[in-house]
Amino acid sequence: MNSRRVAAFAVARWRAEGVFPSELIADCGEDRAFVQDLVYTVVRRLRPLRKILGELVTKWPKGELEALLYVGAAQIMYMSGVPPYAAVSETVEAAKLSGGRRKLDPVVNGVLRNLLRRKAELERMVESSSLAVRESYPDWLVNRWIARYGEETAERLAKWHNMPAETFLAYPDGSYVKLARGESVPDQDGYAEGGFIVQDPATAGVVKLLDVKPGERVLDFCAAPGGKTVQIAWRMKGEGRLLAQEVNPRRLKRLRENLERTGLGWVETVQSVAGHEGERSFSRVLVDAPCSNSGVIRRRPDARWRIDASRVAGAAKMQAEILKSAAAYVEKGGILVYATCSNEPEENSMQVERFLASEEGSRFREIGRYESLSVETDHDGAFACALEASGG
């Protein structure tokens, strides 16, 4: 199958239905790496691509034609490894496969050839645009970064998140190994035996704060997909009790699959700890809360288009409820770790402050904090805070 057509189909569905791009390209066969690179380039560079194409069309295209133009323009403007003639000719061939009544290939051919002729001019136009436009982010997010970090750091952060994500393998001894670009995870030694998991080193700070030891009773309150659950289990060495909760049935299935692959069948998994038999008090509780994902935009490039200020506020409200529920399971002297993959204060420091000021949080005190800002750590953005329960 024409890989440009596969990419265009994924882009069209993402634009129309909001389906996660990672789900749309999961089964692309041997061309998966190229299709993923192409789709993610469109997603990352959507705003300047839209500005560029706006200069080349008289009426904004819709559906399949819009997706094909995005795919062709992304190759020409941002994928230096693709020869310009191949970007045009292969995208035109993809357009010929359209099942619609209107022939799309003449339009695609004309627009992309015009883009090639005017490429230098259009590059200058993008470079003279605002930071949000040229690096392809919503204005509100870039403005927040500028206000918090200053314009220079905000630009570095915007550029960092636009680079393809690195893949790291985490091992039971606490080490991380960066996988060379193009290497396949299942081809690595130890994959079949569950000898490692795929996890960014930013997670190490979270697990360190939890300070798990063999023999303890541990609750992972929001466990899927299971990366931190696995790291906790490795540190417990099969001794003690680890209960992993995941309320979403689909994500619970994935959690169980990951635990099975890593040979950690002794870990208990439940959809709701509230209805689960057994002890209800734990020495360690991890709340890896659902969040805006603003710290992992490099890894999830579509996140920038899925969130806005109101969604950050909504996420913070949900996190507060989760944190309150989880706190009830922490025994006296136990540790509660609250973590996100966000860099937004409402979800992190402000969330902790509000919790400690609440009735449920009054028996806790902060004993440690960790934050990863990508331009400082060269890893995913993350936040974690350890709270010790000092009262009954």
ZIQUINOR-V214472 format. One record per pair of residues at least 12 apart in sequence whose ideal C-beta (glycine too) atoms are under 10 Angstrom apart, sorted by sequence separation. I is the first residue (numbers start at 1). J is the second residue. If there is no record, write none. Layout:
BEGIN
I,J ; I,J
END
This chain:
BEGIN
10,22 ; 12,24 ; 24,36 ; 25,37 ; 57,69 ; 75,87 ; 76,88 ; 92,104 ; 93,105 ; 95,107 ; 96,108 ; 130,142 ; 131,143 ; 142,154 ; 145,157 ; 146,158 ; 166,178 ; 167,179 ; 185,197 ; 220,232 ; 232,244 ; 244,256 ; 255,267 ; 273,285 ; 291,303 ; 292,304 ; 326,338 ; 352,364 ; 370,382 ; 371,383 ; 372,384 ; 10,23 ; 11,24 ; 25,38 ; 53,66 ; 56,69 ; 74,87 ; 75,88 ; 92,105 ; 95,108 ; 96,109 ; 130,143 ; 132,145 ; 141,154 ; 142,155 ; 145,158 ; 166,179 ; 167,180 ; 185,198 ; 219,232 ; 220,233 ; 229,242 ; 256,269 ; 293,306 ; 294,307 ; 323,336 ; 338,351 ; 353,366 ; 370,383 ; 371,384 ; 7,21 ; 10,24 ; 22,36 ; 25,39 ; 73,87 ; 91,105 ; 92,106 ; 94,108 ; 95,109 ; 131,145 ; 132,146 ; 166,180 ; 167,181 ; 218,232 ; 229,243 ; 230,244 ; 255,269 ; 292,306 ; 293,307 ; 338,352 ; 352,366 ; 369,383 ; 370,384 ; 371,385 ; 9,24 ; 10,25 ; 21,36 ; 24,39 ; 25,40 ; 72,87 ; 75,90 ; 76,91 ; 92,107 ; 93,108 ; 131,146 ; 142,157 ; 166,181 ; 218,233 ; 229,244 ; 244,259 ; 292,307 ; 323,338 ; 369,384 ; 370,385 ; 9,25 ; 50,66 ; 53,69 ; 71,87 ; 72,88 ; 75,91 ; 92,108 ; 142,158 ; 167,183 ; 169,185 ; 216,232 ; 228,244 ; 229,245 ; 253,269 ; 291,307 ; 292,308 ; 322,338 ; 368,384 ; 369,385 ; 370,386 ; 7,24 ; 22,39 ; 52,69 ; 53,70 ; 56,73 ; 72,89 ; 74,91 ; 91,108 ; 92,109 ; 95,112 ; 137,154 ; 141,158 ; 164,181 ; 167,184 ; 218,235 ; 229,246 ; 242,259 ; 252,269 ; 292,309 ; 338,355 ; 352,369 ; 368,385 ; 369,386 ; 6,24 ; 7,25 ; 10,28 ; 21,39 ; 22,40 ; 52,70 ; 72,90 ; 73,91 ; 91,109 ; 92,110 ; 167,185 ; 210,228 ; 218,236 ; 226,244 ; 252,270 ; 294,312 ; 367,385 ; 368,386 ; 369,387 ; 6,25 ; 21,40 ; 50,69 ; 53,72 ; 71,90 ; 72,91 ; 135,154 ; 169,188 ; 171,190 ; 177,196 ; 179,198 ; 212,231 ; 216,235 ; 217,236 ; 223,242 ; 252,271 ; 292,311 ; 319,338 ; 336,355 ; 366,385 ; 367,386 ; 368,387 ; 49,69 ; 50,70 ; 53,73 ; 71,91 ; 72,92 ; 88,108 ; 89,109 ; 91,111 ; 92,112 ; 131,151 ; 135,155 ; 137,157 ; 176,196 ; 207,227 ; 212,232 ; 216,236 ; 223,243 ; 224,244 ; 226,246 ; 244,264 ; 251,271 ; 292,312 ; 349,369 ; 366,386 ; 367,387 ; 368,388 ; 6,27 ; 7,28 ; 21,42 ; 49,70 ; 52,73 ; 70,91 ; 88,109 ; 91,112 ; 92,113 ; 134,155 ; 137,158 ; 167,188 ; 169,190 ; 175,196 ; 206,227 ; 207,228 ; 210,231 ; 212,233 ; 214,235 ; 215,236 ; 223,244 ; 224,245 ; 225,246 ; 291,312 ; 292,313 ; 294,315 ; 319,340 ; 348,369 ; 364,385 ; 365,386 ; 366,387 ; 367,388 ; 6,28 ; 21,43 ; 49,71 ; 52,74 ; 69,91 ; 72,94 ; 132,154 ; 135,157 ; 136,158 ; 169,191 ; 172,194 ; 206,228 ; 210,232 ; 212,234 ; 213,235 ; 214,236 ; 215,237 ; 218,240 ; 219,241 ; 220,242 ; 221,243 ; 222,244 ; 223,245 ; 224,246 ; 242,264 ; 249,271 ; 292,314 ; 293,315 ; 349,371 ; 364,386 ; 365,387 ; 366,388 ; 6,29 ; 49,72 ; 50,73 ; 68,91 ; 71,94 ; 72,95 ; 88,111 ; 89,112 ; 131,154 ; 135,158 ; 172,195 ; 176,199 ; 178,201 ; 207,230 ; 208,231 ; 212,235 ; 213,236 ; 214,237 ; 216,239 ; 217,240 ; 218,241 ; 219,242 ; 220,243 ; 221,244 ; 222,245 ; 223,246 ; 224,247 ; 244,267 ; 245,268 ; 246,269 ; 247,270 ; 248,271 ; 292,315 ; 319,342 ; 348,371 ; 364,387 ; 365,388 ; 367,390 ; 7,31 ; 46,70 ; 49,73 ; 52,76 ; 68,92 ; 71,95 ; 88,112 ; 131,155 ; 134,158 ; 135,159 ; 137,161 ; 171,195 ; 172,196 ; 176,200 ; 177,201 ; 203,227 ; 207,231 ; 211,235 ; 212,236 ; 213,237 ; 214,238 ; 215,239 ; 216,240 ; 217,241 ; 218,242 ; 219,243 ; 220,244 ; 221,245 ; 222,246 ; 223,247 ; 224,248 ; 242,266 ; 243,267 ; 244,268 ; 245,269 ; 246,270 ; 247,271 ; 291,315 ; 292,316 ; 316,340 ; 363,387 ; 364,388 ; 365,389 ; 3,28 ; 6,31 ; 10,35 ; 14,39 ; 42,67 ; 45,70 ; 48,73 ; 49,74 ; 52,77 ; 87,112 ; 88,113 ; 134,159 ; 136,161 ; 137,162 ; 171,196 ; 172,197 ; 176,201 ; 203,228 ; 206,231 ; 207,232 ; 210,235 ; 214,239 ; 215,240 ; 216,241 ; 217,242 ; 218,243 ; 219,244 ; 220,245 ; 221,246 ; 222,247 ; 226,251 ; 230,255 ; 241,266 ; 242,267 ; 243,268 ; 244,269 ; 245,270 ; 246,271 ; 247,272 ; 290,315 ; 291,316 ; 315,340 ; 336,361 ; 363,388 ; 364,389 ; 365,390 ; 3,29 ; 6,32 ; 9,35 ; 10,36 ; 48,74 ; 68,94 ; 69,95 ; 132,158 ; 135,161 ; 136,162 ; 169,195 ; 170,196 ; 171,197 ; 175,201 ; 176,202 ; 199,225 ; 206,232 ; 213,239 ; 214,240 ; 215,241 ; 216,242 ; 217,243 ; 218,244 ; 219,245 ; 220,246 ; 221,247 ; 222,248 ; 224,250 ; 225,251 ; 226,252 ; 229,255 ; 233,259 ; 238,264 ; 240,266 ; 241,267 ; 242,268 ; 243,269 ; 244,270 ; 245,271 ; 246,272 ; 247,273 ; 289,315 ; 316,342 ; 338,364 ; 361,387 ; 363,389 ; 364,390 ; 365,391 ; 1,28 ; 3,30 ; 4,31 ; 7,34 ; 8,35 ; 11,38 ; 15,42 ; 43,70 ; 49,76 ; 67,94 ; 68,95 ; 88,115 ; 131,158 ; 135,162 ; 169,196 ; 170,197 ; 176,203 ; 198,225 ; 199,226 ; 200,227 ; 204,231 ; 207,234 ; 208,235 ; 213,240 ; 224,251 ; 239,266 ; 241,268 ; 242,269 ; 243,270 ; 245,272 ; 289,316 ; 291,318 ; 315,342 ; 319,346 ; 320,347 ; 363,390 ; 364,391 ; 1,29 ; 3,31 ; 6,34 ; 7,35 ; 10,38 ; 11,39 ; 14,42 ; 15,43 ; 39,67 ; 42,70 ; 45,73 ; 46,74 ; 49,77 ; 84,112 ; 87,115 ; 88,116 ; 131,159 ; 168,196 ; 169,197 ; 170,198 ; 171,199 ; 176,204 ; 197,225 ; 199,227 ; 203,231 ; 207,235 ; 212,240 ; 223,251 ; 224,252 ; 226,254 ; 227,255 ; 230,258 ; 234,262 ; 236,264 ; 238,266 ; 245,273 ; 290,318 ; 291,319 ; 316,344 ; 319,347 ; 323,351 ; 327,355 ; 336,364 ; 343,371 ; 361,389 ; 362,390 ; 363,391 ; 2,31 ; 3,32 ; 6,35 ; 7,36 ; 10,39 ; 14,43 ; 41,70 ; 42,71 ; 45,74 ; 48,77 ; 49,78 ; 84,113 ; 87,116 ; 168,197 ; 169,198 ; 170,199 ; 175,204 ; 197,226 ; 198,227 ; 199,228 ; 222,251 ; 223,252 ; 224,253 ; 225,254 ; 226,255 ; 229,258 ; 230,259 ; 233,262 ; 238,267 ; 244,273 ; 245,274 ; 289,318 ; 290,319 ; 315,344 ; 316,345 ; 317,346 ; 318,347 ; 319,348 ; 323,352 ; 335,364 ; 343,372 ; 356,385 ; 362,391 ; 363,392 ; 1,31 ; 3,33 ; 4,34 ; 5,35 ; 7,37 ; 8,38 ; 9,39 ; 10,40 ; 41,71 ; 44,74 ; 48,78 ; 64,94 ; 65,95 ; 68,98 ; 168,198 ; 169,199 ; 170,200 ; 174,204 ; 197,227 ; 212,242 ; 224,254 ; 225,255 ; 226,256 ; 229,259 ; 233,263 ; 234,264 ; 236,266 ; 243,273 ; 289,319 ; 312,342 ; 316,346 ; 334,364 ; 337,367 ; 343,373 ; 355,385 ; 3,34 ; 4,35 ; 7,38 ; 8,39 ; 11,42 ; 15,46 ; 39,70 ; 42,73 ; 43,74 ; 64,95 ; 84,115 ; 85,116 ; 167,198 ; 168,199 ; 170,201 ; 197,228 ; 199,230 ; 224,255 ; 226,257 ; 227,258 ; 230,261 ; 233,264 ; 236,267 ; 245,276 ; 289,320 ; 313,344 ; 315,346 ; 316,347 ; 320,351 ; 323,354 ; 324,355 ; 327,358 ; 332,363 ; 337,368 ; 339,370 ; 341,372 ; 343,374 ; 352,383 ; 356,387 ; 3,35 ; 6,38 ; 7,39 ; 10,42 ; 11,43 ; 14,46 ; 38,70 ; 39,71 ; 41,73 ; 42,74 ; 45,77 ; 84,116 ; 167,199 ; 168,200 ; 197,229 ; 199,231 ; 223,255 ; 224,256 ; 225,257 ; 226,258 ; 230,262 ; 232,264 ; 287,319 ; 289,321 ; 290,322 ; 312,344 ; 315,347 ; 316,348 ; 319,351 ; 323,355 ; 328,360 ; 335,367 ; 351,383 ; 352,384 ; 353,385 ; 355,387 ; 6,39 ; 7,40 ; 10,43 ; 38,71 ; 41,74 ; 42,75 ; 45,78 ; 64,97 ; 65,98 ; 167,200 ; 168,201 ; 170,203 ; 174,207 ; 197,230 ; 223,256 ; 225,258 ; 226,259 ; 229,262 ; 230,263 ; 233,266 ; 243,276 ; 289,322 ; 312,345 ; 313,346 ; 327,360 ; 330,363 ; 335,368 ; 337,370 ; 352,385 ; 1,35 ; 4,38 ; 7,41 ; 8,42 ; 38,72 ; 40,74 ; 41,75 ; 44,78 ; 45,79 ; 64,98 ; 166,200 ; 168,202 ; 170,204 ; 174,208 ; 196,230 ; 197,231 ; 224,258 ; 230,264 ; 233,267 ; 288,322 ; 289,323 ; 312,346 ; 313,347 ; 316,350 ; 317,351 ; 320,354 ; 324,358 ; 326,360 ; 327,361 ; 330,364 ; 348,382 ; 349,383 ; 351,385 ; 3,38 ; 7,42 ; 11,46 ; 39,74 ; 63,98 ; 64,99 ; 65,100 ; 69,104 ; 84,119 ; 165,200 ; 166,201 ; 168,203 ; 220,255 ; 223,258 ; 226,261 ; 229,264 ; 232,267 ; 243,278 ; 287,322 ; 307,342 ; 309,344 ; 312,347 ; 316,351 ; 319,354 ; 320,355 ; 323,358 ; 324,359 ; 325,360 ; 348,383 ; 352,387 ; 35,71 ; 38,74 ; 41,77 ; 42,78 ; 64,100 ; 68,104 ; 72,108 ; 76,112 ; 194,230 ; 223,259 ; 226,262 ; 243,279 ; 287,323 ; 315,351 ; 319,355 ; 324,360 ; 327,363 ; 347,383 ; 348,384 ; 349,385 ; 37,74 ; 38,75 ; 41,78 ; 63,100 ; 65,102 ; 68,105 ; 71,108 ; 72,109 ; 75,112 ; 170,207 ; 197,234 ; 230,267 ; 241,278 ; 289,326 ; 307,344 ; 309,346 ; 323,360 ; 324,361 ; 327,364 ; 343,380 ; 344,381 ; 348,385 ; 37,75 ; 41,79 ; 64,102 ; 69,107 ; 73,111 ; 77,115 ; 226,264 ; 229,267 ; 241,279 ; 287,325 ; 303,341 ; 316,354 ; 320,358 ; 323,361 ; 343,381 ; 345,383 ; 65,104 ; 68,107 ; 69,108 ; 72,111 ; 73,112 ; 76,115 ; 243,282 ; 287,326 ; 303,342 ; 341,380 ; 342,381 ; 343,382 ; 344,383 ; 38,78 ; 64,104 ; 68,108 ; 72,112 ; 76,116 ; 229,269 ; 242,282 ; 286,326 ; 287,327 ; 320,360 ; 341,381 ; 342,382 ; 343,383 ; 37,78 ; 38,79 ; 41,82 ; 63,104 ; 71,112 ; 72,113 ; 226,267 ; 241,282 ; 285,326 ; 300,341 ; 320,361 ; 340,381 ; 341,382 ; 342,383 ; 37,79 ; 65,107 ; 69,111 ; 73,115 ; 77,119 ; 241,283 ; 242,284 ; 243,285 ; 244,286 ; 248,290 ; 285,327 ; 299,341 ; 340,382 ; 341,383 ; 61,104 ; 65,108 ; 68,111 ; 69,112 ; 72,115 ; 76,119 ; 226,269 ; 240,283 ; 285,328 ; 339,382 ; 340,383 ; 37,81 ; 38,82 ; 64,108 ; 68,112 ; 72,116 ; 223,267 ; 240,284 ; 282,326 ; 285,329 ; 296,340 ; 297,341 ; 339,383 ; 340,384 ; 34,79 ; 37,82 ; 77,122 ; 224,269 ; 285,330 ; 295,340 ; 296,341 ; 338,383 ; 339,384 ; 340,385 ; 16,62 ; 61,107 ; 65,111 ; 69,115 ; 73,119 ; 76,122 ; 77,123 ; 223,269 ; 284,330 ; 285,331 ; 294,340 ; 295,341 ; 296,342 ; 297,343 ; 338,384 ; 339,385 ; 15,62 ; 16,63 ; 34,81 ; 61,108 ; 220,267 ; 223,270 ; 281,328 ; 282,329 ; 283,330 ; 284,331 ; 293,340 ; 294,341 ; 295,342 ; 296,343 ; 337,384 ; 338,385 ; 339,386 ; 15,63 ; 34,82 ; 236,284 ; 280,328 ; 281,329 ; 282,330 ; 283,331 ; 291,339 ; 292,340 ; 293,341 ; 294,342 ; 295,343 ; 337,385 ; 338,386 ; 38,87 ; 73,122 ; 77,126 ; 218,267 ; 219,268 ; 220,269 ; 280,329 ; 281,330 ; 282,331 ; 283,332 ; 285,334 ; 286,335 ; 287,336 ; 288,337 ; 289,338 ; 291,340 ; 292,341 ; 293,342 ; 294,343 ; 295,344 ; 336,385 ; 337,386 ; 338,387 ; 12,62 ; 16,66 ; 57,107 ; 61,111 ; 279,329 ; 281,331 ; 283,333 ; 284,334 ; 285,335 ; 286,336 ; 287,337 ; 288,338 ; 289,339 ; 290,340 ; 291,341 ; 292,342 ; 294,344 ; 336,386 ; 337,387 ; 12,63 ; 15,66 ; 16,67 ; 219,270 ; 274,325 ; 280,331 ; 281,332 ; 283,334 ; 284,335 ; 285,336 ; 286,337 ; 287,338 ; 288,339 ; 289,340 ; 290,341 ; 291,342 ; 292,343 ; 293,344 ; 335,386 ; 336,387 ; 12,64 ; 15,67 ; 221,273 ; 232,284 ; 273,325 ; 279,331 ; 282,334 ; 283,335 ; 284,336 ; 285,337 ; 286,338 ; 287,339 ; 288,340 ; 289,341 ; 290,342 ; 291,343 ; 292,344 ; 295,347 ; 335,387 ; 336,388 ; 11,64 ; 12,65 ; 14,67 ; 38,91 ; 57,110 ; 220,273 ; 273,326 ; 281,334 ; 282,335 ; 284,337 ; 285,338 ; 286,339 ; 287,340 ; 288,341 ; 289,342 ; 291,344 ; 294,347 ; 295,348 ; 334,387 ; 335,388 ; 336,389 ; 12,66 ; 13,67 ; 56,110 ; 57,111 ; 219,273 ; 232,286 ; 274,328 ; 282,336 ; 292,346 ; 334,388 ; 335,389 ; 9,64 ; 11,66 ; 12,67 ; 15,70 ; 56,111 ; 274,329 ; 291,346 ; 292,347 ; 333,388 ; 334,389 ; 8,64 ; 11,67 ; 12,68 ; 56,112 ; 273,329 ; 291,347 ; 332,388 ; 333,389 ; 334,390 ; 8,65 ; 10,67 ; 11,68 ; 57,114 ; 170,227 ; 174,231 ; 229,286 ; 290,347 ; 291,348 ; 330,387 ; 332,389 ; 333,390 ; 8,66 ; 9,67 ; 11,69 ; 12,70 ; 53,111 ; 56,114 ; 78,136 ; 170,228 ; 172,230 ; 228,286 ; 289,347 ; 330,388 ; 331,389 ; 332,390 ; 333,391 ; 5,64 ; 8,67 ; 9,68 ; 11,70 ; 12,71 ; 53,112 ; 55,114 ; 56,115 ; 172,231 ; 229,288 ; 289,348 ; 330,389 ; 332,391 ; 333,392 ; 7,67 ; 8,68 ; 11,71 ; 55,115 ; 170,230 ; 171,231 ; 174,234 ; 198,258 ; 219,279 ; 228,288 ; 291,351 ; 327,387 ; 329,389 ; 332,392 ; 7,68 ; 8,69 ; 10,71 ; 170,231 ; 172,233 ; 173,234 ; 174,235 ; 197,258 ; 217,278 ; 219,280 ; 221,282 ; 227,288 ; 331,392 ; 5,67 ; 8,70 ; 9,71 ; 53,115 ; 56,118 ; 172,234 ; 217,279 ; 219,281 ; 220,282 ; 289,351 ; 327,389 ; 4,67 ; 5,68 ; 7,70 ; 8,71 ; 11,74 ; 52,115 ; 55,118 ; 171,234 ; 172,235 ; 219,282 ; 223,286 ; 4,68 ; 7,71 ; 8,72 ; 170,234 ; 194,258 ; 197,261 ; 217,281 ; 218,282 ; 219,283 ; 220,284 ; 221,285 ; 222,286 ; 224,288 ; 323,387 ; 6,71 ; 172,237 ; 194,259 ; 197,262 ; 217,282 ; 218,283 ; 219,284 ; 220,285 ; 221,286 ; 222,287 ; 223,288 ; 5,71 ; 52,118 ; 55,121 ; 56,122 ; 194,260 ; 196,262 ; 216,282 ; 217,283 ; 218,284 ; 219,285 ; 220,286 ; 221,287 ; 222,288 ; 4,71 ; 7,74 ; 52,119 ; 55,122 ; 194,261 ; 195,262 ; 216,283 ; 217,284 ; 218,285 ; 219,286 ; 220,287 ; 221,288 ; 222,289 ; 3,71 ; 4,72 ; 7,75 ; 193,261 ; 194,262 ; 195,263 ; 215,283 ; 216,284 ; 217,285 ; 218,286 ; 219,287 ; 220,288 ; 221,289 ; 222,290 ; 53,122 ; 192,261 ; 193,262 ; 194,263 ; 52,122 ; 55,125 ; 191,261 ; 193,263 ; 194,264 ; 213,283 ; 4,75 ; 51,122 ; 52,123 ; 212,283 ; 213,284 ; 211,283 ; 212,284 ; 52,125 ; 211,284 ; 48,122 ; 51,125 ; 52,126 ; 210,284 ; 212,286 ; 48,123 ; 51,126 ; 210,285 ; 247,322 ; 210,286 ; 295,371 ; 298,374 ; 48,125 ; 49,126 ; 209,286 ; 295,372 ; 297,374 ; 48,126 ; 51,129 ; 295,373 ; 296,374 ; 47,126 ; 48,127 ; 207,286 ; 295,374 ; 206,286 ; 300,380 ; 45,126 ; 48,129 ; 245,326 ; 298,379 ; 299,380 ; 4,86 ; 47,129 ; 51,133 ; 206,288 ; 298,380 ; 299,381 ; 4,87 ; 8,91 ; 47,130 ; 50,133 ; 51,134 ; 296,379 ; 297,380 ; 298,381 ; 7,91 ; 78,162 ; 245,329 ; 295,379 ; 296,380 ; 297,381 ; 4,89 ; 5,90 ; 9,94 ; 47,132 ; 48,133 ; 51,136 ; 203,288 ; 295,380 ; 296,381 ; 4,90 ; 5,91 ; 8,94 ; 47,133 ; 48,134 ; 50,136 ; 243,329 ; 295,381 ; 296,382 ; 3,90 ; 4,91 ; 7,94 ; 8,95 ; 47,134 ; 48,135 ; 49,136 ; 293,380 ; 294,381 ; 295,382 ; 2,90 ; 4,92 ; 5,93 ; 6,94 ; 47,135 ; 48,136 ; 293,381 ; 295,383 ; 2,91 ; 4,93 ; 5,94 ; 8,97 ; 45,134 ; 47,136 ; 4,94 ; 5,95 ; 8,98 ; 45,135 ; 46,136 ; 47,137 ; 172,262 ; 2,93 ; 3,94 ; 4,95 ; 5,96 ; 44,135 ; 45,136 ; 46,137 ; 47,138 ; 291,382 ; 2,94 ; 5,97 ; 44,136 ; 47,139 ; 291,383 ; 1,94 ; 2,95 ; 4,97 ; 5,98 ; 43,136 ; 44,137 ; 202,295 ; 2,96 ; 202,296 ; 288,382 ; 289,383 ; 2,97 ; 200,295 ; 1,97 ; 8,104 ; 200,296 ; 288,384 ; 222,319 ; 287,384 ; 200,298 ; 286,384 ; 287,385 ; 200,299 ; 8,108 ; 222,322 ; 287,387 ; 221,322 ; 221,323 ; 284,386 ; 285,387 ; 4,108 ; 221,325 ; 222,326 ; 285,389 ; 221,326 ; 220,326 ; 221,327 ; 283,389 ; 219,326 ; 221,329 ; 228,337 ; 219,329 ; 219,330 ; 228,339 ; 217,329 ; 217,331 ; 219,334 ; 221,336 ; 218,334 ; 221,337 ; 44,161 ; 45,162 ; 217,334 ; 218,335 ; 219,336 ; 221,338 ; 222,339 ; 44,162 ; 216,334 ; 44,163 ; 216,335 ; 44,164 ; 41,162 ; 40,162 ; 41,164 ; 212,335 ; 40,164 ; 211,335 ; 40,165 ; 210,335 ; 212,337 ; 209,335 ; 210,336 ; 211,337 ; 37,164 ; 210,337 ; 36,164 ; 209,337 ; 208,337 ; 209,338 ; 210,339 ; 207,337 ; 209,339 ; 165,296 ; 206,337 ; 165,297 ; 166,298 ; 167,299 ; 206,338 ; 207,339 ; 161,294 ; 165,298 ; 166,299 ; 206,339 ; 161,295 ; 164,298 ; 165,299 ; 205,339 ; 206,340 ; 161,296 ; 162,297 ; 163,298 ; 164,299 ; 165,300 ; 206,341 ; 161,297 ; 162,298 ; 165,301 ; 203,339 ; 160,297 ; 161,298 ; 164,301 ; 160,298 ; 161,299 ; 203,341 ; 158,297 ; 161,300 ; 162,301 ; 202,341 ; 157,297 ; 161,301 ; 157,298 ; 200,341 ; 161,303 ; 162,304 ; 161,304 ; 158,304 ; 33,181 ; 33,182 ; 145,294 ; 144,294 ; 33,184 ; 141,292 ; 32,184 ; 141,294 ; 141,297 ; 211,367 ; 211,368 ; 209,367 ; 210,368 ; 209,368 ; 137,297 ; 208,368 ; 209,369 ; 209,370 ; 141,303 ; 142,304 ; 208,370 ; 141,304 ; 205,368 ; 141,305 ; 205,369 ; 206,370 ; 136,301 ; 144,309 ; 205,370 ; 138,304 ; 141,307 ; 143,309 ; 204,370 ; 205,371 ; 206,372 ; 137,304 ; 138,305 ; 140,307 ; 141,308 ; 205,372 ; 136,304 ; 137,305 ; 140,308 ; 141,309 ; 144,312 ; 202,370 ; 204,372 ; 135,304 ; 136,305 ; 138,307 ; 140,309 ; 202,371 ; 203,372 ; 138,308 ; 140,310 ; 202,372 ; 138,309 ; 141,312 ; 201,372 ; 202,373 ; 140,312 ; 200,372 ; 202,374 ; 205,377 ; 205,379 ; 210,384 ; 202,377 ; 204,379 ; 209,384 ; 211,386 ; 201,377 ; 202,378 ; 203,379 ; 206,382 ; 208,384 ; 209,385 ; 210,386 ; 200,377 ; 201,378 ; 202,379 ; 203,380 ; 205,382 ; 206,383 ; 207,384 ; 209,386 ; 201,379 ; 202,380 ; 204,382 ; 205,383 ; 206,384 ; 208,386 ; 209,387 ; 200,379 ; 201,380 ; 202,381 ; 203,382 ; 205,384 ; 206,385 ; 200,380 ; 202,382 ; 206,386 ; 199,380 ; 200,381 ; 201,382 ; 202,383 ; 203,384 ; 200,382 ; 202,384 ; 157,343 ; 149,343 ; 148,343 ; 148,344 ; 148,345 ; 145,343 ; 144,343 ; 144,344 ; 144,345 ; 141,344 ; 176,379 ; 163,374 ; 168,379 ; 166,378 ; 168,380 ; 160,373 ; 161,374 ; 166,379 ; 160,374 ; 161,375 ; 166,380 ; 160,375 ; 165,380 ; 157,373 ; 159,375 ; 157,374 ; 158,375 ; 156,374 ; 157,375 ; 160,378 ; 156,375 ; 157,376 ; 161,380 ; 153,373 ; 155,375 ; 156,376 ; 161,381 ; 154,375 ; 160,381 ; 153,375 ; 152,375 ; 153,376 ; 149,373 ; 157,381 ; 148,373 ; 149,375 ; 44,297 ; 44,298 ; 46,301 ; 45,301 ; 46,302 ; 43,300 ; 44,301 ; 47,304 ; 43,301 ; 44,302 ; 46,304 ; 47,305 ; 42,301 ; 43,302 ; 46,305 ; 40,300 ; 41,301 ; 43,303 ; 44,304 ; 40,301 ; 43,304 ; 39,301 ; 40,302 ; 43,305 ; 39,302 ; 22,299 ; 22,300 ; 21,300 ; 22,301 ; 20,300 ; 21,301 ; 22,302 ; 21,302 ; 20,302 ; 19,302 ; 20,303 ; 18,302 ; 20,306 ; 18,305 ; 14,302 ; 18,306 ; 15,305 ; 14,305
END
